[in-house]
Amino acid sequence: MKAESSPTQFLRYSAGKWAPLGKGIINETPVSLTVNGQVWLTLMCTPIDLEALAIGFLFNEGVLKSKDEIELVQVCQQGDNVDVWLNHPVEQPKDWRRTSGCTGGATAVILEQLHPELKNGFVLTPEMIQTHIETLLENQSLYREVGGVHTSILSDGQHVIASGEDVGRHNSLDKIAGKCLLEDLQPSRKILVTTGRVSSEMIQKAARIGAPIVISRTSASSLSVMLAEKWGITLIGYARRDQFIVYTHSGRILQSSEGVFPHNLHQIA
C-alpha cells in the first residue's frame, strides 16, 4: 500500500541563509477505479482511504445509492487500483468531463438533471460558524505534517461525523461520502466545512451528501453560487475566526446568539 507522504530532502532559504531540510511531501498518485471488472477512469489522489474514495465517488456520481448494492470493494496490493463489484449491472458513462477540481477531477453528472432534496430546520450563529472553522483546523492532521493537502469535515452541528484529507479538494468530499455510506453514518443534521474553493463539482457533491450548509475557508465560484441558490444550500466562503461571507440562503444564519436574524431575512423551516 502506498503511503500518504514521502520523506524528501530540501534546501530552505530563510533570513539570508541556506539550510538542509528533511520533510515529508504529500503524495499524489494515479489510482484506477474498476467497476464490475471494467476500468472506468483514473483518479489522481492521495492514496489513503481509497475504499471510501471509490465508493464516495460512485455515490456522488449517482451510480449507487446504498451500501446494500456493494458486493466487494478492495484495494489491490500495489495500491494503484480499487476494485468495486456491485450486485447489479451498471453502464460506464461515455463522456467524462474534466472539472476545475485540483489534480484534475472528472464527472459525468448533468447538473441540470439534479434535483436534490435537502433537510432544513436548523440555523447557525456567527459564533457557531467560527467554531466549525476551528474544528476544521484541528482536523488537519496530514496538513500539519506535510502541507499541500485539503481537509473537509462533515459535522452534525456538535461533533465531527467524518473527515477526508486529500491533495484534491473534490476527493476529500468523495472520501466523506464513502465513509458515510460504508459506516452507515447518517446524522439528521449535515454541515460540510472545507479548506477548498467551492466550485460547481464541490457543491454538486455537497448536495449529494445532503448538506444544506457548506462552509469554506476560501472562495466560491459563480456557478457554485448559482447552484447553491437553486438547490437551497446556504453557502459560506472566506470563513475565518472573526469573519465570513454568506453567498446564498442567509436565512439559516442568525445575527447573534440571541436569535436575531439579519434584516429582510427569514428562517428556513
DRENPA-3360 file (N, C-alpha, C; in nm, 2 decimals, always signed):
BEGIN
1 = MKAESSPT = +0.08/-0.12/+0.00/+0.00/+0.00/+0.00/+0.09/+0.12/+0.00 ~ +0.05/+0.22/-0.08/+0.13/+0.34/-0.09/+0.10/+0.43/+0.03 ~ +0.20/+0.50/+0.07/+0.19/+0.59/+0.19/+0.14/+0.73/+0.14 ~ +0.08/+0.80/+0.24/+0.03/+0.93/+0.20/+0.13/+1.04/+0.18 ~ +0.25/+1.02/+0.23/+0.36/+1.11/+0.21/+0.49/+1.04/+0.19 ~ +0.59/+1.11/+0.14/+0.72/+1.06/+0.12/+0.83/+1.15/+0.18 ~ +0.93/+1.09/+0.25/+1.04/+1.17/+0.31/+1.12/+1.23/+0.20 ~ +1.16/+1.35/+0.20/+1.24/+1.42/+0.10/+1.33/+1.52/+0.16;
9 = QFLRYSAG = +1.45/+1.54/+0.10/+1.54/+1.64/+0.14/+1.53/+1.76/+0.06 ~ +1.52/+1.88/+0.12/+1.51/+2.00/+0.05/+1.62/+2.10/+0.10 ~ +1.63/+2.21/+0.03/+1.71/+2.32/+0.07/+1.61/+2.43/+0.10 ~ +1.63/+2.49/+0.22/+1.54/+2.60/+0.26/+1.63/+2.73/+0.27 ~ +1.57/+2.84/+0.22/+1.63/+2.97/+0.23/+1.55/+3.05/+0.32 ~ +1.61/+3.11/+0.43/+1.54/+3.19/+0.52/+1.64/+3.29/+0.59 ~ +1.60/+3.41/+0.59/+1.67/+3.52/+0.66/+1.82/+3.52/+0.60 ~ +1.83/+3.50/+0.47/+1.96/+3.52/+0.41/+2.05/+3.39/+0.43;
17 = KWAPLGKG = +2.00/+3.28/+0.48/+2.08/+3.17/+0.50/+2.01/+3.04/+0.44 ~ +2.10/+2.95/+0.39/+2.06/+2.82/+0.33/+2.08/+2.71/+0.44 ~ +1.98/+2.62/+0.44/+2.00/+2.51/+0.53/+1.93/+2.38/+0.47 ~ +1.98/+2.26/+0.49/+1.91/+2.14/+0.45/+1.78/+2.12/+0.54 ~ +1.68/+2.07/+0.47/+1.55/+2.05/+0.54/+1.50/+1.91/+0.51 ~ +1.49/+1.83/+0.61/+1.43/+1.69/+0.58/+1.28/+1.70/+0.62 ~ +1.19/+1.68/+0.52/+1.05/+1.70/+0.54/+0.97/+1.60/+0.45 ~ +0.86/+1.56/+0.50/+0.77/+1.48/+0.41/+0.70/+1.57/+0.31;
25 = IINETPVS = +0.66/+1.51/+0.20/+0.59/+1.58/+0.09/+0.47/+1.50/+0.06 ~ +0.36/+1.56/+0.04/+0.23/+1.49/+0.01/+0.24/+1.41/-0.12 ~ +0.19/+1.29/-0.11/+0.19/+1.20/-0.23/+0.07/+1.23/-0.32 ~ +0.09/+1.24/-0.45/-0.01/+1.25/-0.55/+0.01/+1.13/-0.64 ~ -0.09/+1.04/-0.66/-0.06/+0.92/-0.73/-0.19/+0.89/-0.81 ~ -0.17/+0.82/-0.93/-0.29/+0.78/-1.00/-0.34/+0.64/-0.95 ~ -0.47/+0.64/-0.93/-0.54/+0.52/-0.88/-0.65/+0.49/-0.97 ~ -0.65/+0.37/-1.03/-0.76/+0.34/-1.12/-0.88/+0.29/-1.05;
33 = LTVNGQVW = -1.00/+0.32/-1.10/-1.13/+0.27/-1.04/-1.19/+0.17/-1.14 ~ -1.20/+0.05/-1.09/-1.26/-0.06/-1.17/-1.39/-0.10/-1.11 ~ -1.50/-0.10/-1.20/-1.63/-0.13/-1.16/-1.68/-0.25/-1.23 ~ -1.72/-0.35/-1.16/-1.77/-0.48/-1.22/-1.67/-0.53/-1.32 ~ -1.54/-0.52/-1.29/-1.44/-0.58/-1.38/-1.40/-0.49/-1.50 ~ -1.45/-0.37/-1.51/-1.42/-0.28/-1.62/-1.36/-0.15/-1.56 ~ -1.24/-0.11/-1.61/-1.17/+0.01/-1.57/-1.25/+0.13/-1.62 ~ -1.29/+0.22/-1.53/-1.37/+0.33/-1.56/-1.29/+0.46/-1.59;
41 = LTLMCTPI = -1.20/+0.49/-1.49/-1.12/+0.61/-1.50/-1.01/+0.60/-1.40 ~ -0.92/+0.70/-1.41/-0.80/+0.71/-1.31/-0.82/+0.83/-1.23 ~ -0.82/+0.81/-1.10/-0.83/+0.93/-1.01/-0.69/+0.97/-0.96 ~ -0.66/+1.10/-0.97/-0.54/+1.15/-0.91/-0.57/+1.19/-0.77 ~ -0.49/+1.13/-0.67/-0.53/+1.14/-0.53/-0.42/+1.11/-0.44 ~ -0.45/+1.14/-0.31/-0.36/+1.10/-0.20/-0.40/+0.96/-0.16 ~ -0.31/+0.86/-0.16/-0.36/+0.72/-0.15/-0.39/+0.67/-0.01 ~ -0.48/+0.74/+0.06/-0.54/+0.70/+0.18/-0.69/+0.69/+0.17;
49 = DLEALAIG = -0.75/+0.61/+0.25/-0.90/+0.59/+0.25/-0.95/+0.57/+0.11 ~ -0.88/+0.48/+0.03/-0.91/+0.46/-0.11/-1.05/+0.39/-0.12 ~ -1.08/+0.30/-0.03/-1.21/+0.24/-0.04/-1.32/+0.34/-0.03 ~ -1.31/+0.43/+0.07/-1.41/+0.54/+0.08/-1.41/+0.63/-0.04 ~ -1.29/+0.66/-0.10/-1.28/+0.74/-0.21/-1.36/+0.68/-0.33 ~ -1.34/+0.56/-0.36/-1.40/+0.49/-0.47/-1.56/+0.49/-0.45 ~ -1.60/+0.44/-0.33/-1.74/+0.43/-0.31/-1.81/+0.57/-0.30 ~ -1.74/+0.67/-0.24/-1.79/+0.80/-0.24/-1.81/+0.86/-0.38;
57 = FLFNEGVL = -1.71/+0.84/-0.46/-1.71/+0.89/-0.60/-1.83/+0.83/-0.67 ~ -1.85/+0.70/-0.66/-1.96/+0.64/-0.73/-2.10/+0.69/-0.67 ~ -2.10/+0.71/-0.54/-2.23/+0.76/-0.48/-2.25/+0.90/-0.53 ~ -2.15/+0.99/-0.53/-2.17/+1.13/-0.57/-2.20/+1.14/-0.72 ~ -2.16/+1.04/-0.80/-2.19/+1.03/-0.94/-2.33/+0.97/-0.97 ~ -2.40/+0.93/-0.86/-2.53/+0.87/-0.88/-2.53/+0.72/-0.93 ~ -2.41/+0.66/-0.92/-2.40/+0.52/-0.97/-2.47/+0.42/-0.87 ~ -2.45/+0.45/-0.74/-2.51/+0.37/-0.64/-2.57/+0.46/-0.53;
65 = KSKDEIEL = -2.67/+0.41/-0.46/-2.74/+0.48/-0.36/-2.73/+0.42/-0.22 ~ -2.70/+0.29/-0.21/-2.70/+0.22/-0.08/-2.58/+0.13/-0.07 ~ -2.54/+0.11/+0.06/-2.44/+0.01/+0.09/-2.47/-0.13/+0.04 ~ -2.60/-0.16/+0.04/-2.65/-0.29/+0.01/-2.62/-0.33/-0.14 ~ -2.59/-0.23/-0.22/-2.56/-0.26/-0.36/-2.41/-0.31/-0.38 ~ -2.33/-0.29/-0.27/-2.19/-0.33/-0.28/-2.16/-0.47/-0.25 ~ -2.11/-0.55/-0.34/-2.07/-0.68/-0.31/-1.92/-0.69/-0.26 ~ -1.84/-0.60/-0.32/-1.70/-0.60/-0.28/-1.63/-0.47/-0.31;
73 = VQVCQQGD = -1.55/-0.42/-0.22/-1.46/-0.31/-0.25/-1.32/-0.34/-0.20 ~ -1.23/-0.34/-0.28/-1.09/-0.39/-0.24/-0.98/-0.31/-0.32 ~ -0.88/-0.27/-0.24/-0.77/-0.20/-0.30/-0.66/-0.31/-0.33 ~ -0.61/-0.30/-0.45/-0.51/-0.40/-0.49/-0.38/-0.39/-0.41 ~ -0.30/-0.49/-0.41/-0.18/-0.50/-0.32/-0.09/-0.38/-0.35 ~ -0.08/-0.34/-0.48/+0.01/-0.23/-0.52/-0.04/-0.09/-0.48 ~ -0.17/-0.09/-0.45/-0.23/+0.04/-0.41/-0.27/+0.13/-0.53 ~ -0.26/+0.08/-0.65/-0.29/+0.16/-0.77/-0.42/+0.14/-0.84;
81 = NVDVWLNH = -0.51/+0.06/-0.77/-0.64/+0.03/-0.83/-0.74/-0.01/-0.72 ~ -0.86/+0.04/-0.73/-0.97/+0.00/-0.64/-1.07/-0.08/-0.72 ~ -1.10/-0.20/-0.67/-1.19/-0.29/-0.74/-1.32/-0.29/-0.67 ~ -1.43/-0.24/-0.74/-1.56/-0.24/-0.68/-1.65/-0.33/-0.76 ~ -1.72/-0.42/-0.69/-1.82/-0.51/-0.75/-1.96/-0.47/-0.69 ~ -2.05/-0.44/-0.78/-2.19/-0.42/-0.73/-2.28/-0.54/-0.77 ~ -2.39/-0.55/-0.70/-2.48/-0.66/-0.72/-2.58/-0.64/-0.83 ~ -2.55/-0.54/-0.92/-2.63/-0.52/-1.03/-2.54/-0.46/-1.14;
89 = PVEQPKDW = -2.58/-0.48/-1.27/-2.50/-0.42/-1.38/-2.51/-0.27/-1.38 ~ -2.41/-0.20/-1.42/-2.41/-0.05/-1.44/-2.34/-0.02/-1.57 ~ -2.38/+0.08/-1.63/-2.32/+0.12/-1.76/-2.22/+0.23/-1.73 ~ -2.10/+0.21/-1.78/-2.00/+0.32/-1.77/-2.04/+0.44/-1.85 ~ -2.03/+0.56/-1.78/-2.06/+0.68/-1.86/-1.97/+0.70/-1.98 ~ -2.02/+0.75/-2.09/-1.95/+0.76/-2.21/-1.86/+0.89/-2.21 ~ -1.91/+0.99/-2.15/-1.84/+1.12/-2.15/-1.81/+1.16/-2.01 ~ -1.68/+1.16/-1.98/-1.63/+1.21/-1.85/-1.58/+1.36/-1.88;
97 = RRTSGCTG = -1.64/+1.45/-1.81/-1.60/+1.59/-1.82/-1.49/+1.63/-1.72 ~ -1.39/+1.70/-1.76/-1.29/+1.75/-1.67/-1.36/+1.86/-1.59 ~ -1.33/+1.86/-1.46/-1.38/+1.97/-1.37/-1.27/+2.06/-1.33 ~ -1.30/+2.16/-1.26/-1.20/+2.25/-1.21/-1.13/+2.20/-1.09 ~ -1.16/+2.08/-1.04/-1.10/+2.03/-0.92/-0.95/+2.02/-0.94 ~ -0.88/+2.05/-0.83/-0.74/+2.04/-0.83/-0.70/+1.89/-0.85 ~ -0.59/+1.87/-0.91/-0.54/+1.73/-0.96/-0.63/+1.68/-1.07 ~ -0.72/+1.75/-1.12/-0.79/+1.71/-1.24/-0.91/+1.62/-1.20;
105 = GATAVILE = -1.02/+1.67/-1.16/-1.14/+1.60/-1.13/-1.21/+1.56/-1.26 ~ -1.31/+1.46/-1.24/-1.39/+1.42/-1.35/-1.53/+1.39/-1.31 ~ -1.63/+1.42/-1.39/-1.77/+1.39/-1.36/-1.85/+1.36/-1.48 ~ -1.95/+1.28/-1.47/-2.04/+1.26/-1.58/-2.18/+1.31/-1.54 ~ -2.19/+1.37/-1.43/-2.32/+1.42/-1.38/-2.37/+1.54/-1.47 ~ -2.49/+1.54/-1.51/-2.55/+1.65/-1.58/-2.63/+1.74/-1.47 ~ -2.57/+1.85/-1.45/-2.62/+1.94/-1.34/-2.76/+1.97/-1.35 ~ -2.81/+1.99/-1.47/-2.95/+2.03/-1.50/-3.05/+1.93/-1.46;
113 = QLHPELKN = -3.00/+1.80/-1.44/-3.09/+1.69/-1.41/-3.09/+1.66/-1.26 ~ -3.01/+1.73/-1.18/-3.01/+1.71/-1.04/-3.12/+1.79/-0.97 ~ -3.19/+1.73/-0.88/-3.30/+1.79/-0.80/-3.28/+1.74/-0.66 ~ -3.18/+1.79/-0.59/-3.16/+1.74/-0.45/-3.26/+1.78/-0.35 ~ -3.30/+1.69/-0.26/-3.39/+1.73/-0.15/-3.31/+1.73/-0.02 ~ -3.30/+1.85/+0.03/-3.22/+1.88/+0.14/-3.30/+1.91/+0.26 ~ -3.27/+1.85/+0.38/-3.34/+1.88/+0.50/-3.30/+2.01/+0.56 ~ -3.40/+2.09/+0.60/-3.37/+2.22/+0.66/-3.40/+2.21/+0.81;
121 = GFVLTPEM = -3.44/+2.32/+0.87/-3.49/+2.31/+1.01/-3.38/+2.34/+1.11 ~ -3.27/+2.39/+1.08/-3.17/+2.44/+1.18/-3.09/+2.56/+1.13 ~ -3.04/+2.63/+1.22/-2.97/+2.76/+1.19/-2.84/+2.76/+1.27 ~ -2.75/+2.85/+1.23/-2.63/+2.87/+1.29/-2.61/+3.02/+1.33 ~ -2.54/+3.04/+1.44/-2.50/+3.18/+1.48/-2.36/+3.20/+1.42 ~ -2.32/+3.32/+1.41/-2.18/+3.35/+1.36/-2.08/+3.28/+1.45 ~ -2.10/+3.28/+1.58/-2.01/+3.21/+1.67/-2.00/+3.06/+1.64 ~ -2.11/+3.00/+1.60/-2.10/+2.86/+1.56/-2.02/+2.83/+1.44;
129 = IQTHIETL = -2.04/+2.93/+1.34/-1.96/+2.91/+1.22/-1.81/+2.92/+1.25 ~ -1.77/+3.01/+1.33/-1.63/+3.03/+1.37/-1.58/+2.90/+1.44 ~ -1.67/+2.84/+1.53/-1.63/+2.72/+1.59/-1.61/+2.60/+1.50 ~ -1.69/+2.60/+1.39/-1.67/+2.50/+1.29/-1.54/+2.51/+1.21 ~ -1.50/+2.64/+1.19/-1.37/+2.66/+1.12/-1.26/+2.61/+1.22 ~ -1.27/+2.64/+1.34/-1.17/+2.60/+1.44/-1.16/+2.45/+1.44 ~ -1.28/+2.38/+1.44/-1.28/+2.23/+1.44/-1.21/+2.18/+1.31 ~ -1.24/+2.25/+1.19/-1.17/+2.21/+1.07/-1.02/+2.21/+1.08;
137 = LENQSLYR = -0.97/+2.32/+1.14/-0.83/+2.34/+1.15/-0.77/+2.23/+1.25 ~ -0.84/+2.19/+1.35/-0.80/+2.09/+1.44/-0.79/+1.95/+1.37 ~ -0.87/+1.93/+1.27/-0.87/+1.80/+1.20/-0.77/+1.80/+1.08 ~ -0.68/+1.90/+1.06/-0.59/+1.90/+0.96/-0.46/+1.82/+0.99 ~ -0.47/+1.70/+1.03/-0.35/+1.63/+1.08/-0.25/+1.61/+0.97 ~ -0.29/+1.57/+0.85/-0.20/+1.54/+0.75/-0.14/+1.68/+0.70 ~ -0.22/+1.78/+0.69/-0.17/+1.91/+0.65/-0.06/+1.96/+0.75 ~ -0.08/+1.94/+0.88/+0.02/+1.99/+0.97/+0.15/+1.91/+0.96;
145 = EVGGVHTS = +0.14/+1.79/+0.91/+0.26/+1.70/+0.90/+0.34/+1.74/+0.77 ~ +0.27/+1.75/+0.66/+0.34/+1.77/+0.53/+0.30/+1.89/+0.45 ~ +0.18/+1.94/+0.48/+0.12/+2.05/+0.40/+0.07/+2.01/+0.26 ~ +0.02/+2.10/+0.18/-0.02/+2.07/+0.05/-0.14/+1.98/+0.03 ~ -0.23/+1.98/+0.13/-0.34/+1.89/+0.13/-0.47/+1.96/+0.17 ~ -0.58/+1.92/+0.12/-0.71/+1.98/+0.16/-0.77/+1.89/+0.26 ~ -0.85/+1.96/+0.35/-0.92/+1.89/+0.45/-1.07/+1.93/+0.45 ~ -1.16/+1.83/+0.46/-1.30/+1.86/+0.47/-1.36/+1.77/+0.59;
153 = ILSDGQHV = -1.46/+1.83/+0.66/-1.52/+1.76/+0.76/-1.67/+1.76/+0.74 ~ -1.74/+1.66/+0.79/-1.89/+1.66/+0.80/-1.93/+1.66/+0.94 ~ -2.01/+1.76/+0.98/-2.05/+1.78/+1.12/-2.20/+1.77/+1.13 ~ -2.24/+1.73/+1.25/-2.39/+1.73/+1.28/-2.42/+1.85/+1.36 ~ -2.33/+1.95/+1.37/-2.35/+2.07/+1.44/-2.28/+2.07/+1.57 ~ -2.25/+1.95/+1.62/-2.18/+1.94/+1.75/-2.05/+1.85/+1.74 ~ -2.06/+1.75/+1.66/-1.95/+1.66/+1.65/-1.91/+1.63/+1.51 ~ -1.78/+1.60/+1.48/-1.73/+1.56/+1.35/-1.78/+1.42/+1.32;
161 = IASGEDVG = -1.85/+1.40/+1.22/-1.91/+1.27/+1.18/-1.81/+1.19/+1.09 ~ -1.75/+1.27/+1.00/-1.65/+1.21/+0.91/-1.56/+1.32/+0.86 ~ -1.43/+1.28/+0.82/-1.34/+1.37/+0.76/-1.27/+1.31/+0.65 ~ -1.21/+1.39/+0.56/-1.14/+1.35/+0.45/-1.02/+1.44/+0.42 ~ -0.91/+1.39/+0.39/-0.79/+1.47/+0.35/-0.73/+1.41/+0.22 ~ -0.70/+1.51/+0.13/-0.65/+1.47/+0.00/-0.59/+1.59/-0.07 ~ -0.50/+1.56/-0.16/-0.44/+1.66/-0.24/-0.55/+1.73/-0.33 ~ -0.66/+1.66/-0.36/-0.77/+1.71/-0.44/-0.89/+1.75/-0.34;
169 = RHNSLDKI = -0.93/+1.87/-0.35/-1.04/+1.91/-0.26/-1.17/+1.82/-0.29 ~ -1.19/+1.79/-0.42/-1.31/+1.71/-0.45/-1.30/+1.57/-0.40 ~ -1.18/+1.52/-0.40/-1.16/+1.39/-0.34/-1.19/+1.38/-0.19 ~ -1.16/+1.49/-0.12/-1.19/+1.49/+0.02/-1.34/+1.48/+0.05 ~ -1.43/+1.53/-0.04/-1.57/+1.52/-0.02/-1.62/+1.37/-0.06 ~ -1.55/+1.32/-0.17/-1.58/+1.18/-0.20/-1.55/+1.08/-0.09 ~ -1.44/+1.11/-0.02/-1.40/+1.02/+0.09/-1.50/+1.03/+0.21 ~ -1.55/+1.15/+0.23/-1.66/+1.17/+0.33/-1.78/+1.09/+0.29;
177 = AGKCLLED = -1.82/+1.11/+0.17/-1.94/+1.04/+0.12/-1.93/+0.89/+0.13 ~ -1.81/+0.84/+0.10/-1.78/+0.70/+0.11/-1.78/+0.64/+0.25 ~ -1.72/+0.72/+0.34/-1.73/+0.68/+0.48/-1.87/+0.68/+0.53 ~ -1.95/+0.78/+0.50/-2.09/+0.78/+0.54/-2.16/+0.66/+0.50 ~ -2.14/+0.62/+0.37/-2.21/+0.50/+0.32/-2.16/+0.37/+0.38 ~ -2.03/+0.35/+0.38/-1.97/+0.23/+0.43/-1.99/+0.21/+0.58 ~ -2.00/+0.32/+0.65/-2.01/+0.31/+0.80/-2.14/+0.34/+0.85 ~ -2.24/+0.36/+0.76/-2.38/+0.38/+0.80/-2.39/+0.51/+0.89;
185 = LQPSRKIL = -2.32/+0.62/+0.84/-2.33/+0.74/+0.92/-2.43/+0.83/+0.85 ~ -2.54/+0.86/+0.91/-2.65/+0.94/+0.86/-2.70/+1.03/+0.96 ~ -2.63/+1.13/+1.00/-2.68/+1.23/+1.10/-2.80/+1.31/+1.05 ~ -2.88/+1.35/+1.14/-3.00/+1.43/+1.09/-2.96/+1.57/+1.05 ~ -2.85/+1.62/+1.10/-2.80/+1.75/+1.05/-2.67/+1.73/+0.99 ~ -2.65/+1.80/+0.87/-2.52/+1.78/+0.80/-2.47/+1.92/+0.76 ~ -2.35/+1.95/+0.81/-2.28/+2.07/+0.77/-2.14/+2.03/+0.72 ~ -2.11/+2.07/+0.60/-1.98/+2.05/+0.54/-1.89/+2.17/+0.55;
193 = VTTGRVSS = -1.77/+2.14/+0.60/-1.67/+2.25/+0.62/-1.54/+2.21/+0.54 ~ -1.49/+2.29/+0.46/-1.37/+2.26/+0.38/-1.27/+2.37/+0.37 ~ -1.15/+2.33/+0.34/-1.04/+2.42/+0.31/-1.04/+2.46/+0.17 ~ -1.11/+2.39/+0.08/-1.10/+2.41/-0.06/-1.20/+2.51/-0.12 ~ -1.16/+2.56/-0.23/-1.26/+2.65/-0.30/-1.38/+2.58/-0.34 ~ -1.50/+2.64/-0.33/-1.62/+2.57/-0.36/-1.66/+2.60/-0.51 ~ -1.63/+2.51/-0.60/-1.66/+2.52/-0.74/-1.79/+2.43/-0.76 ~ -1.83/+2.42/-0.88/-1.96/+2.36/-0.91/-1.95/+2.21/-0.87;
201 = EMIQKAAR = -1.84/+2.14/-0.89/-1.84/+2.00/-0.86/-1.84/+1.98/-0.71 ~ -1.79/+2.08/-0.63/-1.79/+2.07/-0.49/-1.94/+2.08/-0.44 ~ -2.01/+2.18/-0.49/-2.15/+2.20/-0.44/-2.23/+2.08/-0.49 ~ -2.20/+2.02/-0.61/-2.27/+1.91/-0.65/-2.25/+1.79/-0.56 ~ -2.13/+1.77/-0.51/-2.11/+1.66/-0.41/-2.17/+1.69/-0.28 ~ -2.17/+1.82/-0.24/-2.23/+1.85/-0.11/-2.38/+1.83/-0.12 ~ -2.45/+1.85/-0.23/-2.59/+1.83/-0.25/-2.62/+1.68/-0.24 ~ -2.53/+1.60/-0.30/-2.55/+1.45/-0.30/-2.53/+1.40/-0.15;
209 = IGAPIVIS = -2.44/+1.45/-0.08/-2.42/+1.41/+0.06/-2.54/+1.46/+0.14 ~ -2.61/+1.56/+0.10/-2.73/+1.61/+0.17/-2.70/+1.71/+0.27 ~ -2.60/+1.80/+0.25/-2.56/+1.90/+0.34/-2.62/+2.04/+0.30 ~ -2.72/+2.09/+0.37/-2.78/+2.22/+0.34/-2.69/+2.34/+0.37 ~ -2.58/+2.32/+0.45/-2.49/+2.43/+0.48/-2.35/+2.38/+0.44 ~ -2.28/+2.47/+0.36/-2.14/+2.44/+0.32/-2.06/+2.57/+0.36 ~ -1.95/+2.54/+0.43/-1.86/+2.65/+0.48/-1.72/+2.62/+0.42 ~ -1.66/+2.73/+0.36/-1.53/+2.71/+0.31/-1.44/+2.82/+0.36;
217 = RTSASSLS = -1.31/+2.78/+0.38/-1.21/+2.88/+0.42/-1.18/+2.98/+0.31 ~ -1.21/+2.94/+0.18/-1.18/+3.03/+0.07/-1.30/+3.06/-0.01 ~ -1.29/+3.08/-0.14/-1.39/+3.15/-0.22/-1.49/+3.05/-0.28 ~ -1.59/+3.10/-0.34/-1.69/+3.02/-0.42/-1.69/+3.07/-0.56 ~ -1.72/+2.98/-0.65/-1.73/+3.02/-0.80/-1.87/+3.07/-0.83 ~ -1.88/+3.14/-0.94/-2.01/+3.19/-0.98/-2.11/+3.08/-1.00 ~ -2.07/+2.96/-1.06/-2.16/+2.85/-1.09/-2.20/+2.79/-0.96 ~ -2.11/+2.77/-0.86/-2.15/+2.71/-0.74/-2.25/+2.80/-0.66;
225 = VMLAEKWG = -2.23/+2.93/-0.67/-2.33/+3.02/-0.61/-2.47/+3.00/-0.67 ~ -2.47/+2.99/-0.80/-2.60/+2.98/-0.88/-2.67/+2.85/-0.84 ~ -2.59/+2.74/-0.83/-2.64/+2.61/-0.80/-2.69/+2.60/-0.65 ~ -2.61/+2.66/-0.56/-2.65/+2.67/-0.42/-2.78/+2.74/-0.40 ~ -2.79/+2.85/-0.47/-2.92/+2.93/-0.47/-3.04/+2.84/-0.52 ~ -3.01/+2.77/-0.63/-3.12/+2.69/-0.69/-3.16/+2.57/-0.60 ~ -3.06/+2.51/-0.54/-3.08/+2.39/-0.46/-3.11/+2.41/-0.31 ~ -3.11/+2.54/-0.27/-3.14/+2.57/-0.13/-3.03/+2.54/-0.03;
233 = ITLIGYAR = -2.91/+2.56/-0.08/-2.79/+2.54/+0.01/-2.74/+2.68/+0.06 ~ -2.71/+2.69/+0.19/-2.65/+2.80/+0.24/-2.50/+2.79/+0.22 ~ -2.44/+2.88/+0.14/-2.30/+2.87/+0.10/-2.23/+2.99/+0.16 ~ -2.13/+2.95/+0.24/-2.05/+3.05/+0.31/-1.90/+3.04/+0.27 ~ -1.84/+3.15/+0.24/-1.70/+3.15/+0.20/-1.61/+3.24/+0.28 ~ -1.48/+3.23/+0.26/-1.38/+3.31/+0.32/-1.40/+3.32/+0.48 ~ -1.44/+3.20/+0.53/-1.47/+3.19/+0.67/-1.34/+3.19/+0.75 ~ -1.33/+3.28/+0.85/-1.22/+3.29/+0.94/-1.28/+3.29/+1.08;
241 = RDQFIVYT = -1.19/+3.31/+1.18/-1.24/+3.31/+1.32/-1.33/+3.43/+1.35 ~ -1.32/+3.53/+1.27/-1.39/+3.65/+1.30/-1.46/+3.71/+1.18 ~ -1.47/+3.64/+1.07/-1.54/+3.70/+0.95/-1.58/+3.58/+0.86 ~ -1.68/+3.61/+0.77/-1.72/+3.52/+0.67/-1.81/+3.59/+0.57 ~ -1.83/+3.53/+0.45/-1.93/+3.59/+0.35/-2.04/+3.48/+0.33 ~ -2.16/+3.53/+0.34/-2.27/+3.44/+0.31/-2.32/+3.47/+0.17 ~ -2.31/+3.37/+0.08/-2.34/+3.39/-0.06/-2.49/+3.37/-0.09 ~ -2.55/+3.26/-0.02/-2.68/+3.22/-0.06/-2.76/+3.18/+0.07;
249 = HSGRILQS = -2.89/+3.19/+0.06/-2.98/+3.14/+0.17/-2.93/+3.18/+0.31 ~ -2.92/+3.31/+0.33/-2.87/+3.37/+0.45/-2.97/+3.34/+0.57 ~ -3.09/+3.30/+0.54/-3.19/+3.28/+0.65/-3.15/+3.18/+0.75 ~ -3.05/+3.09/+0.72/-3.00/+2.99/+0.82/-2.90/+3.05/+0.91 ~ -2.86/+3.17/+0.90/-2.76/+3.23/+0.98/-2.82/+3.34/+1.07 ~ -2.82/+3.32/+1.20/-2.87/+3.41/+1.30/-2.77/+3.53/+1.31 ~ -2.82/+3.64/+1.34/-2.73/+3.76/+1.36/-2.65/+3.75/+1.48 ~ -2.70/+3.68/+1.59/-2.63/+3.67/+1.71/-2.68/+3.55/+1.79;
257 = SEGVFPHN = -2.62/+3.52/+1.90/-2.67/+3.41/+1.98/-2.80/+3.43/+2.04 ~ -2.85/+3.56/+2.04/-2.98/+3.59/+2.09/-3.10/+3.55/+2.00 ~ -3.06/+3.51/+1.87/-3.16/+3.46/+1.78/-3.22/+3.57/+1.69 ~ -3.14/+3.68/+1.67/-3.19/+3.78/+1.58/-3.14/+3.76/+1.44 ~ -3.23/+3.76/+1.34/-3.20/+3.74/+1.20/-3.15/+3.87/+1.14 ~ -3.06/+3.86/+1.04/-3.03/+3.98/+0.96/-3.15/+4.05/+0.90 ~ -3.15/+4.17/+0.88/-3.27/+4.24/+0.83/-3.31/+4.18/+0.69 ~ -3.44/+4.18/+0.67/-3.51/+4.13/+0.55/-3.48/+3.99/+0.52;
265 = LHQIA = -3.44/+3.91/+0.62/-3.42/+3.77/+0.60/-3.52/+3.69/+0.69 ~ -3.54/+3.56/+0.65/-3.64/+3.48/+0.72/-3.58/+3.35/+0.75 ~ -3.63/+3.28/+0.85/-3.59/+3.15/+0.89/-3.64/+3.05/+0.78 ~ -3.55/+2.96/+0.75/-3.59/+2.85/+0.66/-3.64/+2.74/+0.74 ~ -3.77/+2.70/+0.72/-3.83/+2.60/+0.80/-3.79/+2.46/+0.76;
% end
